[in-house]
Amino acid sequence: MEFCKCTFFGHRDAPPGIKASLRQVLSDLIERQGVKQFYVGNQGSFDTMARNLLAEFELTYGIRYEVVLAYMPKRNDPLYDPEHTVLPEGIETVPPRFAIEYRNKWMIDHSDIVITYVHRSFGGAAKFKELAEKKNKVVIQIM
């Protein structure tokens, strides 16, 4: 079975030591399974690691990635890159306190595979990993 889209959920305090495992999983998905489209958030170290690897792999493999924002970018935000940024449709009507949850559900709904780094049973990463499993997405856990 060929999958076409992938997203990420992980704790914001993910340690740098998992980067090699994440790199290997991404390489396998791109080279062996033909994944070409990735969605990534913009909160915390796991998202940053994933985003940096995706930028590298974009040059090497010609993949496409988009940073999915929960909030409208602030003017002159140095992290805002219009080429790699998307706002989920309808997010403008969501109250700010629910925006990250809305964005995360959107990422799950638009993906076939979810890569996670979850080592606690509580928090947003664990919640959305569980939701992805309930929606029968392929979930790959980074250790």
TAJOLIN-V67146 format. One record per residue. N is the residue number from 1. SS is DSSP state (h for helix, s for strand, l for the rest). NEAR is the number of other C-alpha atoms within 8 Angstrom. D_LAST is the distance of its C-alpha to the last C-alpha in Angstrom with 2 decimals. Layout:
N,SS,NEAR,D_LAST
N,SS,NEAR,D_LAST
//
This chain:
1,l,2,24.41
2,l,6,23.99
3,l,9,22.09
4,l,10,23.36
5,s,13,21.45
6,s,13,17.93
7,s,13,16.73
8,s,12,13.85
9,s,14,13.06
10,s,12,10.98
11,l,14,12.13
12,l,9,14.81
13,l,7,13.76
14,l,11,10.35
15,l,7,10.53
16,h,6,11.79
17,h,5,9.63
18,h,10,6.88
19,h,8,10.02
20,h,7,10.30
21,h,9,7.32
22,h,10,8.85
23,h,9,12.16
24,h,8,11.72
25,h,8,10.90
26,h,8,13.83
27,h,9,16.04
28,h,9,15.73
29,h,10,16.58
30,h,12,19.45
31,h,8,20.84
32,l,7,20.54
33,l,9,20.61
34,l,10,22.80
35,l,14,21.03
36,l,10,23.26
37,s,10,22.91
38,s,13,20.15
39,s,14,20.40
40,s,14,18.61
41,l,9,19.56
42,l,9,20.77
43,l,8,19.54
44,h,10,17.15
45,h,11,14.90
46,h,15,12.26
47,h,15,15.39
48,h,10,16.93
49,h,10,14.24
50,h,11,14.36
51,h,10,18.14
52,h,8,18.64
53,h,9,16.91
54,h,11,18.93
55,h,9,22.05
56,h,8,21.57
57,h,10,21.01
58,h,11,23.98
59,h,8,26.18
60,h,6,24.87
61,h,7,24.54
62,l,8,26.69
63,l,13,24.17
64,s,8,24.96
65,s,12,22.90
66,s,11,24.15
67,s,12,23.20
68,s,14,24.11
69,s,13,26.01
70,l,11,26.72
71,l,8,29.84
72,l,6,32.59
73,l,7,31.99
74,l,5,34.27
75,l,4,36.98
76,l,5,36.12
77,l,7,32.39
78,l,5,31.02
79,l,4,27.69
80,l,8,29.64
81,l,7,29.92
82,h,6,32.10
83,h,5,31.01
84,h,8,27.35
85,s,11,27.83
86,s,9,28.59
87,s,10,29.68
88,l,10,29.24
89,l,5,32.65
90,l,6,34.16
91,h,12,32.05
92,h,5,35.31
93,h,5,36.57
94,l,9,33.59
95,l,6,34.12
96,h,7,31.88
97,h,5,30.21
98,h,8,28.93
99,h,12,28.17
100,h,9,24.38
101,h,7,24.16
102,h,11,26.58
103,h,13,24.71
104,h,9,21.36
105,h,9,23.28
106,h,9,24.95
107,h,12,21.77
108,h,12,20.64
109,h,6,24.20
110,l,7,24.37
111,l,13,21.19
112,l,11,20.39
113,s,12,16.62
114,s,16,14.18
115,s,12,10.83
116,s,13,8.98
117,s,13,6.77
118,l,13,8.27
119,l,5,8.27
120,l,6,12.07
121,l,6,14.44
122,l,7,16.81
123,l,8,17.36
124,h,7,17.57
125,h,13,14.01
126,h,12,13.95
127,h,9,17.51
128,h,11,17.07
129,h,13,14.13
130,h,8,16.61
131,h,8,19.42
132,h,13,17.87
133,h,10,17.44
134,h,7,21.05
135,l,6,22.22
136,l,6,20.88
137,l,12,18.69
138,s,9,16.12
139,s,11,12.74
140,s,8,9.65
141,s,8,6.34
142,l,10,3.80
143,l,5,0.00
//
